[in-house]
Amino acid sequence: MTELKLVDEWDKTFPKSDKVDHCKVTFNNRYGFTLAADMYVPKGAEGKLPGIAVMGPFGACKEQSAGLYAQTMAERGYVTIAVDPSFMGESSGMPRNMASPDINTEDLSAAVDFLSVQDIVDPERIGTIGICGFGGMALNAASMDTRIKATVTSTMYNMSRVNKDGYFDSTDENARYELLKQLNRTRTEDFRNGTVTYPGGVPEVLPDDAPWFFKDYQKYYKTDRGYHKRSANSNEGRVDTAKLQFINMPTATNSGEIRSAVLMIHGEKAHSCYFSKDEFQKLKGDNKELMIIPGATHVDLYDNLDVIPFEEMDRFFQNYLK
């Protein structure tokens, strides 16, 4: 296991709860990457509790939305871990901020590995929460990891679809081919120069005609509300050529075969709502739910405690992790 340099002080984008105990943990995935996670345990917990692994958003770190979700669910009686994906945050992997549909799905299953062997966790009662791009990864994991008994996706992106087809499926085959050529030119230059090209995260300044949802991202990632120094979206962004894998490798292709419970949550006003609506149509069984939050945008479900339906998530997990 790679020895990680973990920060000792509380440096989250949300206040520390006095209702839970917190510590940092590390564990390996099957590819040999060492993952860093924040573990939250209800104070005074006794016996074996249900466990929940939380990841996302796609370009974020565990000190942002994932940690908020994990801490809040721990307050409600779950043992939770908010995990930095491979290549991200405090987890290992080079180049920094690389992404992979395969490795990032494995990261979720590795989190289940970790929870499954904790003395305080019941291995038969483990769920996951995937936020934004890790919502798609959570469906991907649930379709092959039968240890996951319940999955929540919040403000889900399908990262393969958005990279391949663009926002609102606006990229045609010719435009995609031009993108592939540009990305492969970048790959060659990176290899020649021994460098890694980053496209930049959320910009400091946006033009007046920028899409409104870009402005929503900026209000989260580039302000005191959500900025974090280890967040890709707050800083240099993901590796540019990581898009190649997502363009070529679809995710959630077997979501129609998920037998465990799934709750998909999305904001009515979110630009990304079509991802959840379309993926939900593939799911089968009466243990699948789609919850649309009236008036909510994509980023509202990152940290807005008046919008995120923690009570409904608790109800769902209590029902299916019993």
C-alpha positions as CSV (number, residue, x, y, z in Angstrom):
1,M,0.0,0.0,0.0
2,T,1.3,3.4,-1.0
3,E,2.0,5.7,2.0
4,L,-0.1,8.8,1.6
5,K,0.5,12.2,3.1
6,L,-2.9,12.9,4.8
7,V,-3.8,16.3,6.2
8,D,-4.5,16.2,9.9
9,E,-6.7,19.3,10.4
10,W,-10.3,19.6,9.5
11,D,-10.3,21.3,6.0
12,K,-13.8,20.5,4.7
13,T,-16.1,22.9,3.0
14,F,-18.7,22.2,5.7
15,P,-18.7,22.4,9.5
16,K,-17.7,19.4,11.6
17,S,-20.6,17.7,13.3
18,D,-20.5,16.9,17.0
19,K,-22.8,13.9,16.5
20,V,-20.2,11.7,14.7
21,D,-16.6,10.5,15.2
22,H,-14.3,11.2,12.2
23,C,-11.0,9.7,11.1
24,K,-9.1,9.2,7.9
25,V,-8.6,5.7,6.5
26,T,-6.7,4.2,3.5
27,F,-7.2,1.1,1.5
28,N,-6.2,-0.3,-1.9
29,N,-8.3,-1.0,-4.9
30,R,-7.6,-4.1,-7.2
31,Y,-5.4,-2.0,-9.5
32,G,-3.1,-1.2,-6.6
33,F,-4.0,2.4,-6.1
34,T,-4.2,3.5,-2.5
35,L,-7.4,5.4,-1.8
36,A,-7.9,8.0,1.0
37,A,-11.2,8.4,2.7
38,D,-12.9,10.2,5.5
39,M,-14.8,7.8,7.8
40,Y,-17.7,9.0,9.8
41,V,-19.2,6.9,12.6
42,P,-22.2,7.8,14.8
43,K,-21.1,8.7,18.3
44,G,-21.9,6.0,20.8
45,A,-22.5,3.5,18.0
46,E,-23.0,-0.1,19.2
47,G,-23.3,-3.4,17.3
48,K,-23.1,-3.7,13.5
49,L,-24.5,-0.8,11.5
50,P,-25.3,-0.4,7.8
51,G,-22.4,1.1,5.8
52,I,-22.5,3.6,2.9
53,A,-19.7,4.6,0.5
54,V,-20.0,8.1,-1.0
55,M,-18.2,9.4,-4.0
56,G,-18.4,12.5,-6.3
57,P,-18.9,14.9,-7.8
58,F,-16.7,13.9,-10.7
59,G,-14.2,16.7,-10.4
60,A,-14.4,17.2,-6.7
61,C,-12.6,15.9,-3.6
62,K,-14.0,14.2,-0.5
63,E,-13.8,17.5,1.4
64,Q,-16.7,18.8,-0.7
65,S,-20.1,17.3,-1.4
66,A,-19.2,13.7,-0.7
67,G,-18.1,14.5,2.8
68,L,-21.2,16.5,3.5
69,Y,-23.4,13.6,2.4
70,A,-21.3,11.1,4.3
71,Q,-21.3,13.1,7.6
72,T,-25.0,13.8,7.3
73,M,-25.9,10.2,6.8
74,A,-23.6,9.2,9.7
75,E,-25.6,11.5,11.9
76,R,-28.6,9.4,10.9
77,G,-27.0,6.1,12.1
78,Y,-24.8,4.8,9.2
79,V,-21.1,4.2,9.1
80,T,-20.0,6.1,6.0
81,I,-16.9,6.8,4.1
82,A,-16.3,9.7,1.6
83,V,-13.7,8.5,-0.8
84,D,-11.2,10.3,-3.1
85,P,-11.1,8.5,-6.4
86,S,-7.8,7.2,-7.8
87,F,-5.6,10.0,-9.1
88,M,-7.6,12.6,-7.1
89,G,-7.4,14.5,-3.8
90,E,-5.3,12.6,-1.2
91,S,-5.5,9.2,-3.1
92,S,-2.6,7.9,-5.1
93,G,-2.1,7.7,-8.8
94,M,-0.3,9.6,-11.5
95,P,-0.8,11.7,-13.5
96,R,-2.9,13.7,-11.1
97,N,-6.6,14.1,-11.9
98,M,-6.7,11.3,-14.5
99,A,-10.0,9.5,-14.8
100,S,-11.1,6.1,-16.1
101,P,-14.6,4.6,-16.3
102,D,-13.2,1.2,-15.2
103,I,-10.8,2.3,-12.5
104,N,-13.3,4.8,-11.0
105,T,-16.0,2.1,-10.9
106,E,-13.5,-0.2,-9.2
107,D,-12.9,2.6,-6.6
108,L,-16.5,2.2,-5.5
109,S,-16.2,-1.6,-5.2
110,A,-12.9,-1.1,-3.3
111,A,-14.8,1.1,-0.8
112,V,-17.3,-1.7,-0.4
113,D,-14.3,-4.1,0.2
114,F,-13.2,-1.8,3.1
115,L,-16.6,-1.4,4.6
116,S,-17.3,-5.1,4.4
117,V,-14.5,-6.0,6.8
118,Q,-15.0,-3.3,9.5
119,D,-16.1,-4.8,12.8
120,I,-18.8,-2.1,13.2
121,V,-20.4,-2.7,9.7
122,D,-22.8,-5.4,8.8
123,P,-21.5,-6.6,5.4
124,E,-25.0,-7.6,4.3
125,R,-26.2,-4.0,4.7
126,I,-24.0,-1.8,2.4
127,G,-25.1,0.9,0.1
128,T,-23.5,3.6,-2.1
129,I,-24.2,7.2,-2.9
130,G,-22.9,8.6,-6.2
131,I,-23.0,12.3,-6.8
132,C,-22.9,13.9,-10.3
133,G,-20.5,11.9,-12.5
134,F,-20.2,9.3,-9.8
135,G,-23.9,8.7,-10.0
136,G,-23.2,6.9,-13.3
137,M,-20.3,5.1,-11.7
138,A,-22.6,4.0,-8.9
139,L,-25.0,2.4,-11.4
140,N,-22.1,0.8,-13.1
141,A,-20.9,-0.7,-9.8
142,A,-24.4,-1.8,-8.8
143,S,-24.8,-3.7,-12.0
144,M,-21.9,-6.0,-11.2
145,D,-21.3,-5.8,-7.4
146,T,-24.0,-7.8,-5.7
147,R,-22.7,-6.8,-2.3
148,I,-24.2,-3.4,-2.9
149,K,-27.8,-3.7,-1.6
150,A,-29.0,-0.1,-2.3
151,T,-27.7,2.7,-4.5
152,V,-28.6,6.4,-4.4
153,T,-27.6,8.6,-7.4
154,S,-27.8,12.4,-6.8
155,T,-27.8,14.9,-9.7
156,M,-26.3,12.2,-11.9
157,Y,-24.2,12.6,-15.0
158,N,-23.4,9.8,-17.3
159,M,-19.8,10.7,-18.0
160,S,-19.4,8.5,-21.0
161,R,-22.5,9.9,-22.7
162,V,-21.7,13.6,-22.0
163,N,-18.1,13.1,-23.3
164,K,-19.2,11.2,-26.4
165,D,-22.4,13.0,-27.3
166,G,-21.9,16.4,-25.7
167,Y,-24.4,18.3,-23.6
168,F,-28.0,17.5,-24.6
169,D,-26.6,15.0,-27.1
170,S,-25.6,17.8,-29.4
171,T,-22.3,16.3,-30.8
172,D,-22.7,14.4,-34.0
173,E,-20.2,11.8,-35.5
174,N,-18.2,14.4,-37.5
175,A,-17.8,16.7,-34.5
176,R,-16.8,13.7,-32.4
177,Y,-14.2,12.7,-34.9
178,E,-12.7,16.2,-34.9
179,L,-12.6,16.0,-31.0
180,L,-10.8,12.7,-31.2
181,K,-8.2,14.1,-33.6
182,Q,-7.6,17.0,-31.3
183,L,-7.3,14.8,-28.2
184,N,-4.9,12.4,-29.9
185,R,-2.7,15.3,-31.0
186,T,-2.6,16.4,-27.4
187,R,-1.7,12.9,-26.4
188,T,1.2,12.8,-28.8
189,E,2.5,16.2,-27.7
190,D,2.2,15.2,-24.0
191,F,4.3,12.1,-24.7
192,R,6.9,14.1,-26.7
193,N,7.2,16.8,-24.1
194,G,6.8,14.6,-21.0
195,T,3.9,16.8,-19.9
196,V,0.2,16.5,-19.0
197,T,-2.3,18.8,-20.5
198,Y,-5.1,20.1,-18.2
199,P,-8.0,22.0,-19.7
200,G,-8.5,24.0,-16.6
201,G,-11.3,23.6,-14.1
202,V,-14.2,26.0,-13.6
203,P,-13.0,29.4,-14.9
204,E,-12.5,32.3,-12.6
205,V,-14.4,34.6,-14.9
206,L,-17.2,33.6,-17.3
207,P,-18.5,35.6,-20.3
208,D,-22.0,37.1,-19.9
209,D,-23.4,34.6,-22.4
210,A,-22.0,31.5,-20.7
211,P,-24.7,28.9,-20.0
212,W,-26.4,29.5,-16.7
213,F,-25.3,26.1,-15.4
214,F,-21.7,27.0,-15.9
215,K,-22.4,30.0,-13.7
216,D,-23.9,27.7,-11.1
217,Y,-20.7,25.6,-11.1
218,Q,-18.6,28.7,-10.7
219,K,-20.6,29.8,-7.6
220,Y,-19.8,26.5,-6.0
221,Y,-16.3,25.6,-7.1
222,K,-14.7,29.0,-7.3
223,T,-16.1,30.7,-4.1
224,D,-15.7,30.1,-0.4
225,R,-18.9,28.1,-0.6
226,G,-17.2,25.1,-2.2
227,Y,-13.6,25.9,-3.3
228,H,-11.0,23.4,-2.2
229,K,-7.3,23.3,-3.1
230,R,-7.4,19.5,-3.8
231,S,-10.5,19.7,-6.1
232,A,-9.8,19.4,-9.8
233,N,-12.8,21.5,-10.7
234,S,-11.7,24.2,-8.4
235,N,-8.3,24.3,-10.0
236,E,-6.6,22.8,-13.0
237,G,-9.4,20.3,-14.1
238,R,-9.1,16.7,-15.1
239,V,-6.5,15.4,-17.5
240,D,-7.7,16.5,-21.0
241,T,-7.0,13.2,-22.7
242,A,-9.0,11.3,-20.1
243,K,-12.0,12.1,-22.3
244,L,-10.8,9.5,-24.8
245,Q,-11.6,6.6,-22.5
246,F,-15.1,7.9,-21.8
247,I,-15.9,8.5,-25.4
248,N,-14.9,5.0,-26.2
249,M,-16.2,3.1,-23.2
250,P,-19.9,3.4,-22.2
251,T,-21.0,3.1,-18.6
252,A,-24.1,1.8,-17.0
253,T,-24.8,-0.4,-20.0
254,N,-26.1,-3.2,-17.8
255,S,-28.2,-1.0,-15.5
256,G,-31.3,-2.8,-16.6
257,E,-30.0,-5.9,-14.8
258,I,-29.5,-4.3,-11.4
259,R,-31.6,-6.3,-9.0
260,S,-30.8,-4.3,-5.9
261,A,-32.7,-1.1,-4.9
262,V,-32.0,2.2,-6.6
263,L,-33.1,5.7,-5.8
264,M,-32.3,8.4,-8.4
265,I,-32.6,12.0,-7.2
266,H,-32.4,15.0,-9.5
267,G,-33.4,18.7,-9.6
268,E,-36.4,19.7,-11.8
269,K,-34.4,22.7,-13.2
270,A,-31.1,20.9,-13.5
271,H,-29.6,21.0,-17.0
272,S,-28.5,17.4,-16.4
273,C,-31.9,16.0,-15.4
274,Y,-32.2,14.1,-18.7
275,F,-29.4,11.8,-17.6
276,S,-31.4,10.5,-14.6
277,K,-34.7,10.3,-16.5
278,D,-33.2,8.3,-19.3
279,E,-31.2,5.9,-17.0
280,F,-34.3,5.4,-14.9
281,Q,-36.2,4.1,-17.9
282,K,-33.7,1.3,-18.2
283,L,-34.2,0.1,-14.6
284,K,-36.5,-2.8,-13.8
285,G,-38.4,-3.8,-10.6
286,D,-40.5,-2.2,-8.0
287,N,-37.5,-1.3,-5.9
288,K,-36.5,1.5,-8.2
289,E,-37.4,5.1,-7.6
290,L,-37.0,8.4,-9.4
291,M,-37.3,11.6,-7.2
292,I,-37.5,14.9,-9.0
293,I,-36.9,17.9,-6.6
294,P,-39.2,20.8,-7.6
295,G,-37.3,24.0,-8.6
296,A,-33.8,22.5,-7.8
297,T,-30.8,22.9,-10.1
298,H,-27.9,20.6,-10.5
299,V,-25.6,22.3,-8.0
300,D,-28.3,22.7,-5.4
301,L,-27.9,19.0,-4.8
302,Y,-24.2,19.5,-4.0
303,D,-24.6,21.3,-0.7
304,N,-28.0,23.0,-0.2
305,L,-29.3,21.4,3.0
306,D,-32.8,22.8,2.3
307,V,-32.9,20.9,-1.0
308,I,-31.0,17.6,-0.6
309,P,-33.6,15.1,0.5
310,F,-31.7,13.4,3.3
311,E,-34.9,12.2,5.0
312,E,-36.0,10.4,1.8
313,M,-32.5,8.9,1.5
314,D,-32.7,7.7,5.1
315,R,-36.1,6.2,4.5
316,F,-34.8,4.4,1.3
317,F,-31.7,3.0,3.1
318,Q,-33.6,2.0,6.2
319,N,-36.0,0.1,3.9
320,Y,-33.4,-1.7,1.8
321,L,-30.4,-2.0,4.3
322,K,-32.3,-4.0,6.9
